[in-house]
Amino acid sequence: MKRFLVILIIVISANSCKETNTETKSEKTLTEAEKIANAHGYENWNQVKTFAFTFGGNYDEPNSGRSWVWNPKTNDVTLTREGETSSYNRNSMDSIAIRSDRAFINDKFWALIPFQLVWDEGTTISEPSKEIAPISKKELNKITLLYGNEGGYTPGDAYDIFYNDDYIIQEWTFRKGNSVESSLTNTFENYKDFNGLKIAQEHKKAEGDWNLLVWKVKVELEE
């Protein structure tokens, strides 16, 4: 009987170690970019049918800003601005659509930067480090996202992304053309969960009342 119990304990211990090693290995295979993306709900993205949001504007003017409706499955995009609506498909664009698409890529980047970290090709992402964030002055994790010099609408740009230990983005610094000097530094705040996607709705500078909005967000999931 004692021999049986000893064997049983050994088997249980071996299985426990195996599960722990498997979990540890699985965690280690995630890149820092994937951890950030998942913390913002990336694992739910495949269920998204439409992603709608308004970029810019202000709370006092409900119809201000650029309003977008994007179907990521079909790549159909609809823009509403100043009472006028236009639509195009990102898989087949003419010169007029390209002008709208430049604005869409910019606005979507602000709204979904955690996901762009894993979507975008031709980029280099630095190893994480601990740094003092420029606005909060808190010690946060930092990675630098650098775009290649070819392709895209703004090649060669760099973003220093600051995030907490839960992998939620708190601030970023945009450096145009990978310049040493900052082109823009702002916060990511007022997060809200939209059907599993965590979106920062406000972005503020350290000084003044500047506040860039990503608001009126709606996420429709597939049935």
C-alpha positions as CSV (number, residue, x, y, z in Angstrom):
1,M,0.0,0.0,0.0
2,K,2.8,2.4,0.9
3,R,4.6,1.6,-2.3
4,F,1.4,2.4,-4.3
5,L,1.1,5.8,-2.5
6,V,4.7,6.6,-3.3
7,I,4.2,5.8,-7.0
8,L,1.0,7.8,-7.1
9,I,2.7,10.9,-5.5
10,I,5.6,10.6,-8.0
11,V,3.1,10.5,-10.9
12,I,1.1,13.4,-9.7
13,S,4.3,15.4,-9.1
14,A,5.6,14.6,-12.6
15,N,2.4,15.7,-14.2
16,S,2.3,18.9,-12.1
17,C,5.9,19.7,-13.2
18,K,5.0,19.0,-16.8
19,E,2.0,21.3,-16.7
20,T,4.1,24.1,-15.1
21,N,6.9,23.7,-17.6
22,T,4.3,23.8,-20.5
23,E,2.8,27.0,-19.1
24,T,6.2,28.6,-18.5
25,K,7.3,27.7,-22.0
26,S,4.0,29.1,-23.4
27,E,4.5,32.4,-21.6
28,K,8.1,32.7,-22.8
29,T,7.1,32.3,-26.4
30,L,5.0,35.5,-26.3
31,T,6.9,38.6,-27.5
32,E,6.6,41.8,-25.6
33,A,4.4,43.2,-28.4
34,E,2.1,40.2,-28.1
35,K,1.8,40.7,-24.4
36,I,0.8,44.3,-24.8
37,A,-1.6,43.5,-27.6
38,N,-3.3,40.7,-25.5
39,A,-3.6,43.0,-22.5
40,H,-5.7,45.3,-24.7
41,G,-7.9,42.4,-25.9
42,Y,-6.2,41.3,-29.1
43,E,-7.3,37.7,-28.6
44,N,-10.9,39.0,-29.2
45,W,-10.1,40.7,-32.4
46,N,-11.0,37.8,-34.7
47,Q,-14.6,38.1,-33.5
48,V,-14.9,41.7,-34.5
49,K,-17.3,42.4,-37.3
50,T,-17.2,46.2,-37.3
51,F,-15.0,48.7,-35.4
52,A,-16.4,52.2,-35.3
53,F,-14.9,55.3,-33.7
54,T,-14.5,59.0,-33.9
55,F,-11.1,60.6,-34.0
56,G,-10.6,64.2,-32.8
57,G,-13.3,66.7,-32.2
58,N,-14.5,67.6,-28.7
59,Y,-17.3,66.5,-26.3
60,D,-19.2,69.8,-26.7
61,E,-19.7,69.2,-30.4
62,P,-21.2,65.7,-30.9
63,N,-20.7,65.8,-34.7
64,S,-17.1,67.0,-34.6
65,G,-14.1,64.9,-35.6
66,R,-13.7,62.1,-38.2
67,S,-16.0,59.2,-37.7
68,W,-15.1,55.8,-39.1
69,V,-16.8,52.4,-39.5
70,W,-14.4,49.6,-40.5
71,N,-15.2,46.0,-41.3
72,P,-11.8,44.3,-40.9
73,K,-13.0,41.1,-42.6
74,T,-13.9,42.8,-45.9
75,N,-11.7,45.9,-45.4
76,D,-14.7,48.2,-46.2
77,V,-14.3,51.6,-44.7
78,T,-16.8,54.4,-44.3
79,L,-15.8,58.0,-43.3
80,T,-18.3,60.6,-42.1
81,R,-17.0,64.2,-41.7
82,E,-18.8,67.5,-41.5
83,G,-22.0,65.8,-42.5
84,E,-20.6,64.1,-45.6
85,T,-20.1,60.3,-45.9
86,S,-17.9,58.4,-48.3
87,S,-16.9,54.7,-48.5
88,Y,-14.1,52.7,-50.1
89,N,-12.5,49.3,-49.9
90,R,-8.8,49.2,-48.8
91,N,-8.2,46.3,-51.2
92,S,-9.0,48.4,-54.2
93,M,-8.3,52.2,-53.9
94,D,-8.1,55.0,-56.4
95,S,-6.4,58.4,-55.8
96,I,-9.5,59.8,-54.0
97,A,-9.6,56.8,-51.6
98,I,-5.9,57.0,-50.9
99,R,-6.4,60.5,-49.4
100,S,-9.1,59.2,-47.1
101,D,-7.0,56.1,-46.3
102,R,-4.1,58.3,-45.1
103,A,-6.4,59.8,-42.5
104,F,-7.8,56.3,-41.6
105,I,-4.4,54.8,-41.1
106,N,-3.4,57.7,-38.8
107,D,-6.6,57.6,-36.8
108,K,-6.7,53.8,-36.5
109,F,-3.1,53.8,-35.3
110,W,-4.1,56.0,-32.4
111,A,-7.1,53.8,-31.6
112,L,-5.4,50.4,-32.0
113,I,-1.7,51.0,-31.4
114,P,-1.5,47.9,-29.1
115,F,-2.6,45.8,-32.1
116,Q,-0.5,47.6,-34.6
117,L,2.5,46.3,-32.7
118,V,1.8,42.9,-34.0
119,W,0.0,43.8,-37.3
120,D,2.6,46.0,-38.9
121,E,5.4,44.6,-41.0
122,G,8.8,46.1,-41.7
123,T,9.2,47.3,-38.1
124,T,11.8,46.9,-35.4
125,I,10.8,46.7,-31.8
126,S,13.5,47.2,-29.1
127,E,14.0,45.0,-26.0
128,P,12.0,46.3,-23.1
129,S,13.6,48.5,-20.5
130,K,12.6,50.4,-17.3
131,E,12.5,54.2,-17.9
132,I,11.1,57.3,-16.3
133,A,8.0,58.2,-18.3
134,P,8.1,61.8,-19.7
135,I,4.7,63.0,-18.4
136,S,3.9,61.0,-15.3
137,K,7.5,60.8,-14.2
138,K,6.8,57.3,-13.1
139,E,9.1,54.3,-13.8
140,L,7.4,52.4,-16.5
141,N,8.3,49.7,-19.1
142,K,9.4,51.1,-22.4
143,I,9.8,49.7,-25.9
144,T,10.6,51.6,-29.1
145,L,8.7,50.9,-32.3
146,L,10.7,51.8,-35.4
147,Y,9.3,51.8,-38.9
148,G,11.5,51.0,-41.9
149,N,12.6,53.7,-44.4
150,E,10.4,52.3,-47.2
151,G,6.7,51.7,-47.5
152,G,3.7,53.1,-45.6
153,Y,2.6,56.7,-45.4
154,T,5.2,57.8,-42.9
155,P,8.4,55.7,-43.2
156,G,11.2,55.9,-40.7
157,D,9.1,57.2,-37.8
158,A,9.7,56.0,-34.2
159,Y,7.5,55.6,-31.2
160,D,8.7,55.2,-27.6
161,I,5.9,53.4,-25.9
162,F,5.6,53.4,-22.1
163,Y,3.4,50.8,-20.4
164,N,2.7,49.5,-16.9
165,D,3.4,46.0,-15.4
166,D,-0.1,44.9,-16.6
167,Y,1.1,45.8,-20.2
168,I,-1.4,48.6,-20.6
169,I,0.0,51.6,-22.5
170,Q,0.2,54.8,-20.4
171,E,2.1,57.2,-22.6
172,W,4.0,57.5,-25.9
173,T,6.5,59.7,-27.6
174,F,6.4,60.1,-31.3
175,R,9.7,61.0,-33.1
176,K,9.2,61.9,-36.7
177,G,11.9,60.3,-38.9
178,N,13.4,58.7,-35.8
179,S,14.8,62.1,-34.8
180,V,16.3,62.5,-31.3
181,E,13.9,65.2,-30.4
182,S,10.3,64.4,-29.5
183,S,7.6,65.5,-32.1
184,L,4.7,64.7,-29.7
185,T,4.4,63.2,-26.2
186,N,1.0,62.4,-24.7
187,T,-0.9,60.1,-22.4
188,F,-3.2,57.2,-23.0
189,E,-6.1,57.4,-20.5
190,N,-9.8,56.9,-19.8
191,Y,-9.7,53.3,-20.9
192,K,-13.0,51.5,-21.5
193,D,-13.8,48.0,-22.5
194,F,-15.7,47.6,-25.7
195,N,-16.7,44.0,-26.2
196,G,-13.3,42.8,-25.0
197,L,-11.2,45.6,-26.6
198,K,-9.6,48.1,-24.2
199,I,-9.5,51.5,-25.9
200,A,-7.9,54.6,-24.5
201,Q,-10.3,57.4,-25.2
202,E,-8.2,60.4,-24.2
203,H,-4.7,61.5,-25.0
204,K,-3.3,64.6,-23.1
205,K,-0.1,66.5,-23.2
206,A,1.8,67.5,-20.1
207,E,0.8,71.1,-20.4
208,G,-2.3,73.0,-21.5
209,D,-5.8,71.7,-22.2
210,W,-4.9,69.7,-25.3
211,N,-6.9,66.4,-25.4
212,L,-7.1,64.3,-28.5
213,L,-10.2,62.1,-28.3
214,V,-10.8,58.6,-29.6
215,W,-14.5,58.4,-28.7
216,K,-17.9,57.1,-29.7
217,V,-16.3,53.7,-30.0
218,K,-18.6,50.8,-31.0
219,V,-17.5,47.2,-31.5
220,E,-19.8,44.8,-33.1
221,L,-19.0,41.1,-32.8
222,E,-19.9,38.3,-35.2
223,E,-22.7,36.1,-34.1
